[in-house]
Amino acid sequence: MPYVDLKSLRLYYEEYRPAAEPFNIKAPPVLFLHGFTLDHRMWAAQAAFFHDRYRVILLDSRGHGLSDAPETGYSRTHRVEDLQWFVDNLHIERFHLVGLSMGGTTGIGYALKHQDRLASLTLVSTGAAGYNVGKKISRIDRIAREKGVEAAQKKWKEIALGWYRQEKKEIKELLERMMDEHSGAVWGDPMRGRYPREYDLEKVHAITVPTMIFAGAADRIFLPLARLLNERIPNSRLSVYDDVGHMVNLEAPERFNRELKQFLEKYTGGSS
């Protein structure tokens, strides 16, 4: 199984390469970062779509999927450091970065520190450090402290999966499977809520790498943030999907893949 050892931490990843020509061998790889309590499996449709054009890498964040789950170290700063060590370990000099929700927050943090390594940045239903996500989500931390990790995971599933009714049964089942197999370590982190706070909206104007932002019109928590980021990141575009919630890539995969392909093709110079 493909792991990268980062000091005392192993990160799991899956990699897909074009099987044959024609493809742009100099095109930077495309690295996908998943959402909170999810893992690489949420990007399966994108791996299948893009792997004949690009080297595609799906990474499991610490505590998620098949990566190691240490007792502590679940701040955004840790995720950015993990990503930098990961691409260095794979000798990737420049790459396209695509992140959803928590993965987008990691992408913003990475761009603020290492945007010289990015060919482009794609933010899907993204969070941002310092952005208020509301009482529903923050209440789960209190449940974890008072009732334990299992109770927190149960409540999180109720909130996160509420949008996915019968017509979205397959999406709900995939998300639930990933959430059930999530380690839960992030809620047990003794430092949770005590890491230094960062405020991305005060800094994102410094991101000059080409940036694509996707959001669902029904995602009431994160759509306002997508609009703010589009206003403040100079070289950015915003695409909003009607009747779509948080998981844009799963709810509207054909349109998402098409628009992401068009965006990536515009910035495929450089080497991997």
C-alpha positions in Angstrom: 0.0 0.0 0.0 1.4 3.4 -0.9 2.5 5.4 2.1 4.9 8.3 2.6 6.8 8.4 5.9 7.0 11.9 7.4 9.2 11.6 10.5 6.9 9.7 12.9 3.8 9.9 10.7 2.7 7.8 7.7 0.3 9.3 5.1 -1.6 7.1 2.7 -2.1 8.2 -0.9 -3.3 6.8 -4.2 -1.7 7.7 -7.5 -3.0 7.4 -11.0 -0.9 8.0 -14.1 -1.8 8.3 -17.8 -1.4 4.8 -19.3 -0.4 5.9 -22.7 0.2 8.9 -24.9 -1.1 11.4 -26.0 -0.8 13.4 -22.8 1.2 16.4 -21.7 4.1 14.8 -19.9 5.2 18.2 -18.6 1.8 19.0 -17.1 2.0 19.4 -13.3 0.3 16.7 -11.3 -3.1 17.3 -9.8 -3.3 16.7 -6.0 -6.7 16.3 -4.4 -7.4 17.0 -0.7 -10.6 15.6 0.9 -13.1 17.1 3.4 -13.3 16.7 7.2 -13.9 13.0 8.3 -13.8 11.9 4.7 -10.9 10.5 2.7 -9.5 9.8 -0.8 -12.6 7.8 -1.9 -14.6 11.0 -2.3 -12.5 11.9 -5.4 -12.9 8.5 -7.2 -14.9 10.0 -10.1 -12.3 12.7 -10.6 -9.4 10.2 -10.6 -11.2 8.2 -13.2 -11.9 11.3 -15.3 -8.5 13.0 -15.1 -6.0 10.2 -14.9 -5.6 9.9 -18.7 -4.6 13.6 -18.8 -2.6 14.1 -15.6 -0.8 12.4 -12.9 -3.5 12.3 -10.2 -2.7 12.0 -6.5 -5.3 11.5 -3.8 -4.0 12.1 -0.3 -5.5 11.0 3.1 -4.9 13.7 5.7 -3.6 12.6 9.1 -6.3 10.9 11.2 -8.3 10.3 8.0 -8.7 7.3 5.8 -5.7 5.0 5.9 -3.2 7.6 7.2 -1.9 7.4 10.7 -3.9 8.9 13.5 -1.6 10.5 16.1 -3.0 11.6 19.4 -2.5 15.3 18.6 -1.5 17.6 15.7 -4.8 18.4 14.0 -4.4 22.1 13.3 -4.3 23.6 9.9 -0.7 24.4 10.4 0.1 20.7 10.8 -1.9 19.8 7.6 0.1 22.4 5.6 3.4 21.1 6.9 2.3 17.5 6.2 1.5 18.6 2.6 4.8 20.3 2.1 6.7 17.3 3.4 4.6 15.0 1.2 5.2 16.8 -2.1 8.9 17.1 -1.2 9.1 13.4 -0.5 7.5 12.6 -3.9 9.9 15.2 -5.5 7.0 17.2 -6.9 8.2 20.7 -7.7 5.0 22.2 -8.9 1.4 21.0 -8.9 -2.3 21.8 -9.2 -4.0 21.7 -5.8 -7.7 20.9 -5.4 -9.3 20.9 -2.0 -12.8 20.5 -0.7 -14.0 22.0 2.6 -11.2 21.2 5.1 -9.0 20.3 2.1 -9.7 23.8 0.7 -8.7 25.4 4.0 -5.5 23.4 3.8 -5.1 24.7 0.2 -5.5 28.3 1.3 -2.9 27.8 4.1 -0.5 26.2 1.7 -0.9 29.0 -0.9 -0.2 31.6 1.7 3.1 30.0 2.5 4.2 28.1 -0.7 2.3 29.5 -3.7 5.5 29.4 -5.7 4.9 25.6 -5.8 1.4 25.8 -7.2 0.4 25.9 -10.8 -3.2 26.6 -9.7 -5.5 26.4 -6.7 -9.0 25.1 -6.7 -11.3 25.6 -3.7 -14.5 23.5 -3.5 -17.1 24.3 -0.8 -14.0 25.6 1.1 -13.6 26.6 4.7 -11.1 29.2 5.8 -9.2 29.7 9.0 -11.0 32.1 11.3 -14.3 31.8 9.4 -17.4 31.3 11.6 -19.1 28.1 10.6 -22.0 28.6 13.0 -23.2 27.0 16.3 -24.3 23.6 14.9 -20.8 22.5 13.9 -18.9 24.1 16.8 -21.4 22.4 19.2 -19.9 19.0 18.3 -16.6 19.9 20.1 -18.6 20.3 23.3 -20.3 17.0 22.8 -16.9 15.3 22.3 -15.6 16.8 25.6 -18.8 16.0 27.6 -19.9 12.7 26.0 -17.0 11.3 24.1 -15.8 10.9 20.6 -18.5 8.3 19.6 -21.3 10.7 20.5 -19.6 13.5 18.6 -19.3 11.3 15.5 -22.9 10.4 15.7 -24.0 14.0 15.9 -21.7 15.0 13.1 -23.2 12.4 10.8 -26.7 13.7 11.6 -25.7 17.2 10.6 -23.5 16.4 7.6 -25.8 13.9 6.0 -29.1 15.6 6.5 -29.1 17.1 3.0 -28.9 13.7 1.3 -32.4 12.4 0.9 -33.5 9.3 -1.1 -32.6 10.8 -4.5 -29.0 11.2 -3.3 -28.9 7.7 -1.6 -25.6 6.7 -3.2 -23.8 9.9 -2.2 -25.1 9.5 1.4 -24.0 5.9 1.6 -20.4 6.8 0.4 -20.1 9.7 2.9 -21.5 7.6 5.7 -19.0 4.8 5.0 -16.1 7.2 5.1 -17.4 8.8 8.3 -17.9 5.5 10.0 -14.3 4.5 9.2 -12.9 7.9 10.3 -10.6 7.5 13.3 -12.3 10.2 15.4 -8.8 11.3 16.6 -9.3 14.9 15.8 -12.0 15.2 18.5 -9.8 13.6 21.0 -6.9 15.9 20.4 -6.1 17.5 23.8 -5.0 20.7 21.9 -8.3 21.1 20.0 -9.6 24.6 20.4 -6.3 25.8 21.8 -4.2 26.1 18.7 -3.3 29.6 17.6 -6.0 31.2 15.6 -5.5 32.4 12.0 -7.7 34.7 9.9 -7.4 33.9 6.2 -9.8 36.6 5.0 -7.3 39.2 6.2 -4.5 37.6 4.1 -5.9 36.0 1.0 -5.4 39.1 -1.1 -1.8 38.0 -1.2 -2.7 34.8 -3.2 -1.8 35.5 -6.8 -1.8 31.9 -8.2 -4.8 31.3 -10.6 -7.7 30.2 -8.3 -11.0 28.5 -9.2 -13.8 28.5 -6.5 -16.7 26.1 -6.6 -19.8 26.3 -4.4 -23.3 24.9 -4.1 -26.1 27.4 -4.0 -27.8 25.3 -1.3 -24.7 25.3 0.9 -25.8 28.2 3.2 -22.8 28.0 5.5 -20.0 28.1 2.8 -21.5 29.9 -0.1 -21.1 33.4 1.5 -17.4 32.5 2.2 -16.9 31.5 -1.5 -18.2 34.9 -2.5 -15.9 36.7 -0.1 -12.9 34.7 -1.3 -13.8 35.5 -4.9 -13.8 39.2 -4.0 -10.5 39.1 -2.2 -8.3 36.7 -4.2 -7.2 38.8 -7.2 -6.9 36.1 -9.9 -10.0 34.0 -9.0 -13.2 32.8 -10.6 -16.4 31.6 -8.9 -18.8 29.0 -10.2 -22.0 28.5 -8.2 -24.2 25.4 -8.7 -28.0 25.6 -8.4 -29.7 22.9 -6.3 -26.3 21.6 -5.1 -25.1 21.3 -1.5 -21.7 20.9 0.0 -20.3 18.0 -2.0 -20.2 19.7 -5.4 -17.9 17.0 -7.0 -20.3 14.2 -6.0 -23.6 16.0 -6.6 -22.7 17.4 -10.1 -19.7 15.4 -11.2 -20.1 15.9 -15.0 -20.3 19.7 -14.8 -17.6 19.8 -12.1 -15.2 17.6 -14.1 -15.8 19.6 -17.2 -15.2 23.0 -15.6 -12.2 21.8 -13.6 -10.7 20.4 -16.8 -11.1 23.7 -18.6 -9.5 25.5 -15.7 -6.6 23.1 -15.4 -5.9 23.1 -19.1 -5.3 26.8 -19.0 -2.4 26.4 -16.6 -0.6 23.2 -17.5 2.8 24.7 -18.2 5.8 23.6 -16.0 7.1 20.2 -15.1 6.3 17.6 -12.5 
